[in-house]
Amino acid sequence: MAAINNIGTTGRVLLVDDSIIALETIGYQLKESGLEVVMTTSPREALGLATEGTQPFDLLILDVMMPEMNGHELTRHLRSHSRTANTPILLLTSLDSTDDRVTGLVAGADDFFNKTTPDAEMLARVRSFISLGKMRAQLQAQHEAMARVVREPEVSTPPQARVEIIHHMPVVGERLARALRGSPVGGEFQLTQRAPSQRLASSDADLLVVSYAVALEGEQPLLKRFGFDEEAPAVLVVDESESTLRRVTAFDAGADDYLTLHTPMAELAARLGSALRRQRRQRQLRTSRDRAMLVAVTDPLTGLYNRAYFHEALGVEFRRAQRYKHPMSLVLLDLDHFKQVNDTLGHSAGDEALREVSARLRRTARSTDVVARHGGEEFAMILPETDLEQGQIAAERFRVAVEGATVHGARGGSRVLTISVGVGCFPVHANNAAELIELTDAALYTAKRTGRNKVCAASLGKEPPPPLPSSSPGAFQVMERLRRLVSEEVEGPLTSTRTAARMLHEASAPGDALHVLTSQLRESSDEVRRELLRLMDELTRVLEPSRPGPPTGEHK
């Protein structure tokens, strides 16, 4: 079991088998690998847990031969429900017939393994599909966030699928092509056959069917470039003969399936069709997500997500973290002394500073992180599957990535950029998204207040506000001067603005746009003035206890 303990897999699995012995044996192996495993002997209970439970699953493992409802029927029910339509399904069987395998794949299963499959191979397959399940969940979460920001109709007909076969034996390539044409996807794909000698730096294919040598051997193995990348095509490895070691190696490198030249044609067709359906669904989710992002969720200056998307994504990710009981970190950061950049170097330099910081944050972040411009010179980042310690390490990476960047003014002069960073984490600091933002923002304020260019973590409770400089008699003089300005007792910016608005209002005709606009401006100005007076009254009450008074006698 030592090898199993070193796997480090995390995820949530539903295991269904009518045999208590099989449940305990397989469940123990999965738990030892680091997985959270929910087990049941009832297919109907499993259906309820998967479709109505409070926490989703990353992977469903179903026995085929069960008296109440067999695995094929249960798979069809799960695939018809929106909650589990994209959840990976592995079928567990003691049967070894081609017909049984084909039936399961056509029903919607992603793969299957025999109950006599070696532990290493079974766990490699589970790891592969756990990664796939999390990738699908991430895409679905992003898709849902996009749908809330932009109401755009779905494309009813997906584009034609693209398949590439890369094999050094032309006869094998032809056999694979025939299997594809006989698969459930029929002729709804474009097929290209390529020789291994043709360099493949990138591919816009949905599915790559390649030899083991192309996938994992040589100076530039294909899976080293494409494995576990959500934007990459699915990769099916075709080996000359069965090898448990090579099968495990392929799955651990990111292969979607491993076949041999001895695989029956019907099963080969079913497996190719199943992989192509999975990949086309993922491409649909990506396309929908990307299309909506371009329309409404990109900040035009920096190219990052904008504030609207950030808040939608935070809600989706927070709820997902709650369901899965996984950590999630929030990072808020602010460009230090940004006003001085604008004032001394010009606003074009300020824009360049924001673009440079954005580029450095994007390069440093993971592909699953959400990086957004929250407003002005403030940025926000959502780090899924990240605990507080990891969040602080990531925040420090972002700080170091920006530190030392230099922005130049159009007329000379330059300034070195730094950022202050606040970090908060669910579930350590907050139980809802609004509270997490508030506490993380307070941590950012602490970083700014205590020296800037540093990272501060949120506190477990709300920190008291910093002490006001109330001991100075000058504070009361400043307060009185502000009160006179706001109260219009002396001429100032507020009175000038109100006077101009009044003159324009009186000069315009009732009902026209200028008349309405100046009326709104005057009302807004009144509201601002009243709010400022209220705040100054509160500040005066806070300062009052320390107001210097006349001497009352000698100290004893």
N, C-alpha and C positions, 0 to 999 in steps of 0.2 A: 504493500500500500504506500510505500515511501514515494514512489514515482507519482502516484495519484495526488498526494498532498502537495507536490510542488507545482501543480498546474496553475493555481491561482485564478481559476475561473470564477466569475460572479454572475449571478442571474437567478431568475425564478422559474422553476420547472413544475409542470403538472404531470404526474406519472399515473397512468391508469392501467390496471391489470387485475383480472379476477382471481389471480393466484397470489395468496399472501406471501408465499415463499419468494416468488419473482419480485414482488413489490419490495420486500425487505432486502433482498440481495442487490437489486439494481439501485434502489433508493439509497442504500448505504454507500455504494460506490460514488453516486452523484454527490451526496452530502460531503463525503470525504474530499471531493475535488473542489469544495468551496461553494457549492450551489445551495440555494434554498429550495427544498423539494416538498411539494404537497402531494400526498398519495391517497388514492381511493380505489376500491374494487368495483364501484358502480359507474357505468358509463353515463347514466342519467345525472348522477350527482356531479360527475366531471363536466358535463355540458353546462350545468348551472354555475359551477365554480368559474369556468372559463368565460362565460358570456355575461354573468350577472354579479360576479364577485367584486369586492371593493378594490382588489389589486390585480392588474393584468399579469399575464405570464409571458416570459421571453421565449419559452419553448414548450410544446405539448408532445408527450411521448405516450402513444396509445397502443395497447395490445390489440391484435387483430381478432383472435378467437375469444369472444366473450359471449355468454348466453343471453344476456339482456339486450344487448345491441352490439353488433360487431364493430371492429375498428374502422372499416370502410364506411359504414353508415354514419358513425359518429363523426368521421372526417367530413362527410358531405354536410352534416348539420352545422359543424363549426365553420366551414367555408362559406355557408350561406348567411352567417351572422356578421354584422359590421365590426363587432368587437374583435373577432378572431379571423376575419377574412385574410389578414396578412401575417398572422402568427405562424412561425414555422412548425410543422407537424412531422414527427418521426413515427413510423409504425414499427411496433415490436412484434415479431412473429417467430413461431417455431417451425413454420412452413418454409419451404425453399423452392417453390415452383415459380416459373416465369409468369404464369397467369396470375398468381396471387400478387406478385410484385407489380405487374402492369395494372391490375385492378386498383391497387392502393394509390399508385401515381396518378391514374386518371381521375380518381375520386378527389384528388387535391392534396395528397400528402407530398411533402418535399423529398422524403427519402425513407428508408426503413433499415433496420438491422436485425439480424437473427439473434435469438437468445443465446446462441453459442458463440457469437462474435467475440473475439478477444477483447479484454478490458481496454487496452491501449487504443484499439481501433474505435470502439464505441465512444470512449471519452473524447477522442479527436473529432469524431463526427458531432458530438454534442457541443464541443467548444465552437466548432465552425458555425453551427446553427444558432447558438447563443449570440454570436457576433452578428449574424444575419438578422436575428430578431431585434436586437438593439438598434441596428441601423434602420430597419423598417419602422420601428417605433419613433426614432428620431425624425425620419422623413415625414411620418404621419403627423407628428406634433408640429413640425414646421408648416406642413400643408394646412393644418387646422388654423394656425395663427395667421397665415396668409389669407385664408378664406374669411376671417373675421375683419381683416383690414380692407380687403378688396373683394367686392362681390362680383366675381367674374364667372361666367358659365363654363362648365367643364367641356373639354373637347370630347365629342361623342365617339369619334372613330380615331383610335390611336394610330400613329404612323406605322408604316410597314417595318417589321423587325429586320434586323441585319445580322447575319451570321457569317463568321469566317472560320474556315478549317485550315489548320497549319499542320501538316504532317509530311515526313520525309518519304513515305511510301504512297505513291499515287493511288494504288489499289485500295488502301485503307481509307484514303480521302473519299474515294468514290462510294465505298460502303457506308461511310458516315453520312454522305450526302443523300444516299437512298433512304437511310433510316430517318433523316430529318424530313424528307418528303412524305414519308409514311407516318409521321408522328401526328398527334391530334391537332397541331397548328397548321397542318396541310401545307399549301403553297403560299401562305401569307408571310413570306420572308424573302429577303434578298440574300443569295448565297454566293460567297467568294471563296475560292480555294487558293491558298498561297503556299509557296515553298518556304521551308525554314531559312533558306539563305537570304530571303528578302527581309531586310531589316524592318522591325515593327516597333517604332518609338512610341506610337500612340495608336489608338483605334477608336472609331466611332461606332463600332459594332455593339450589339446587345449581348452576343454570345460568341465566345472564342472556344473552339474545339481543337485541342492541341495535343501533341505527343508529350510523354513524360520528359523527354530530353529537352524539348522547347520550353516546357514550363519550369523546370527545376535544375537543368544542367547548363554548362557553358559559362561564358564570361558574363552574359546579361540574361539570366533566366527571366522568363516572362512574368512569373508570379512575384518576383521581387519588385516589379514595377506596378503590377495591377492588384496584388492580393490585399483584401480588406479595405479597398478604396471604394466609397459609395458611388463615385463617378465612373468607375472602371466597368468594363463588361464582365459578365459572368464567365468563369473559366472552367471548362470541363477537361480533365486530364484523361487521355487514353493511353494505357500502358500495354505492352506486348503480352505480359502474363501477370497473374495475381501475385501481389506481394504486400503483406500486412505492413511492413516497415515503410515501403514506398507510399502506400495508401495514407498512413498516418502523417508522413512527411508532407504529402500533397495537401491534406486538410489543414494542417497547422500553418502552411504557407498561404492559405487563403483560397484554395481551390473550392469550387462549388460542388463538384462531384468527381469521382474517380471510377473509370470504366476500364475494361480490358477488351482485347480483340476477341475473347471468347464469350463476351456478353451476347445472349440471344438477340436477334434483330428486333423482336417485339418489345423486349425490355429496353433495348438501346433507344428505340424510337420514343417510348414513353418517358424515359429519363431526359432525353434531349428536349422533348416537348415541355416537360415540367420545368426544367431550368429556364427555358425561353419564356414561359408564362410568368415565372417569378421576376425575371429581369425586366420584362415589358411593363409589369405593374410598378416596379420601382422607378422605371424611367417616366411613367405617367405621373407619379407623385413628384418627381424632381422637376419635370417640365411645368407642371401646374404651379409648383412653388416658385420656380425661377421666373415664370411669366408674371406672376403677381408681384414679386419683388421689384421687377423692373418698372412696373406701373406706379407703385405707391410707397414703397418702404425703403427707398434708398435716399440718403442725404446727398443732395446734388454737389456740395462742395467737397466732401471727403470720400464719397463712395461707400461709406459704412451704412448699416441699418439706421433708420431714423427713430425718433422717440416713439412714434405710434407703434411701430413693429416691436420695439424693445418691450413695451409694456404688455402687448399681447403675448409675445414669446415668453416673457417672465411668468405670466399667469399659467400658460400651458406647461412650461417646464416645472413650475412649482407644484402644480397639481400632479404631474407625473412623478415627481420626487416623493410626494406624499403617498401616492398609491403604491409605488415600489419600495417605499421606506429606504430610499437612497439619498445620500447627501447632495447638496447643490450649493455652490458658492456664488455670491454676487460681488462684483468689484466696481466701485465708483472711483473715478480719478479725474483730476482737474489740473489744467496747465497752469503752472506757477507764474505769477506776475504777467499774466496775458495782457492786461491793460497797458502795461509799460511797453510791451512789444508794439501794440497799435499806436501808442502815443509817440514813441521815439523813432520807430522804423516805418510806420504807415500801415494802413489797413491791408494793403496787398501782402505785406510781410506777415501780418496776422493770419491771413488766409493760408499763406504758404506754411506757416507754423502748424496750423490745424491739419493740413494735408500731410505734412511730414510725420506728425505724431500718429495720425491715423494709419499711415502705411507701416510704421514700425509696430504698432499694436497688432495689425492684421498679420504681419509676418510672424510675430511671436505667438499668437493664439493658435489653439488647435482647430482642426476643421469643424469640430462639433461645438465650439464655443460661439456665442452670439456677441459680436462686437458692434456697439452702436454709439452714435453721437447723441448724447442726451439733451444737449442744448448749450449754446455758447461754446465755452471752452471745456465743458464737462463731458466725459465719456462714461459709458456703462458697459459691463461685460457679464454675461451669464455663463457660468462654468458648470455644465451638467456633470454628474457623477464625480463631484469634487468635494472632499471634506475640508474642514477649516485649515488644517496644516498644509494640505496641497494647495488650497486657495491662497494662503499667505506666500507660499513658494512661487506660485504663478504671478501674484501681484508684484513680488520683488523682481521677477523676470521682466515684467512690463516696465517697471520703474527704470531698471538698468538699460532696457532697450531704448528708452527715450533719452536718458541722461547723456548729455554730450552732444545732442543734435544742435545744429547751429542754423539760425535763420538770418538772412542778410536783407538790409533795406535797399530800396531802389536807388537812393541817393547816398549810399554808404552807411557804415555802421552795421553791427551784427549783435546778436544776443544768443547765449546758450540756453537751451530749453531744459526744463525739469518738470516733473509731475509729482503731485501728492496723491496718495492712494488710500482708500478705505476698503476693508474687506468684511463681509458678513456671510454667515453660513446657516443654511437650514440643515438639521433641526437645532443646531446649537444656540442660535440667537433669536429665532423668530418662528412663529407658527403660521404666519400668513405673509403674503408678498408685500403688502403695504408696510407692515412692521419691519420687514427685512430691509426695505429701501430706507426707512427712517433711521434705523440703527446704523446701517452702512454709511449713510450720508453724515451721521454724527461722527463716525470714525474718520471720514474724509476731513471733516471740519477740524478734528483733533490733530490730524496730520498737518493741516495748514497752520493751525494755531501754534504748534510746538516746533516749528522750524522749517516746514516744507521739504520737498524732495525726500519723502519717507513713506513707509507703509504702516498703517495702524489698523488693528482689528477691532471690530465692534465689541462693546462691553456687553456683559450679560444683563445689565440693567441700564436704564437711561442715565447718562451722566448729567450732573447739574450744570447749568450754563456757567461759562467762565465769569469770574468776578468782574464787576464794572468798576471803572476808575472813579468811584464815588468819593474817595477821600480828597480829591482835588477840588478846591473852590472853583476852579475854572470850568468844571463840568456844568455847574449851575448857570454860569454866564453863557456858555454855549447853548444850553437848553432854552434860556430866555430869549436869546437871539433867534433861534429856530422858531420859537413860538410866535415871535413878532412877524417874521417872514411869512409863515404859513397863514397867520391871522390877517395878513394884508395891512398890517399897521405901517409897514415901510414898503417901498417899491422893490420888487424882486422878480425872479423868473416866473413864479407862479402868478403874480398879479399882472405881469406883462402878457403872459399867455391868455389869462382870462379876459384882459382888456381887448386883445386882438380878436379873440373868439366873439366877444360881445359886439364889437364894431362890425365884423363880417356878418354876424347874425342879423343885426339891424339893417344892414345894407342889402341883404338878400330878400327875395320874395318868399312869403310863406308857401310851403309845399315843394319848393325846388330842392335839388340835392344838397346845395351849399347850406341852405337854411336848416335842413335836417341834420347835416353833418356837424355844423357849429353848435346846434342845440345839444347833440350827443356829447360833443367835446366839453361844453360847459358843465353838463351833468357829471361827466367823468371827472373833471377837475374838482368839482365840489366834493365828490366821493373821496378822492385822494386826499383833499385838504382835511376832511373830517376824520379820516383814518389816521393821518399823521398827528393831528391834535390829540386823538385818543391815545396813541402810542406814547406821545410825549407826557401826557398826564400820568400814564402808568410808570414811565421811567422816573418821573419826578417823585412819585410815591416810593419807588425803590431806593432812590438816592437820598430821600429826606432824612432817614435815621442818621446818616453820617454828615449832614450839612454842618459846617463849622458854625458854632454859635459864639455869643459873647462870653468872655471869661467869667466864671462863677466863683472864683477864689483860688487860693494856692492849693497845689497838690500836697497831700499829706503822705 
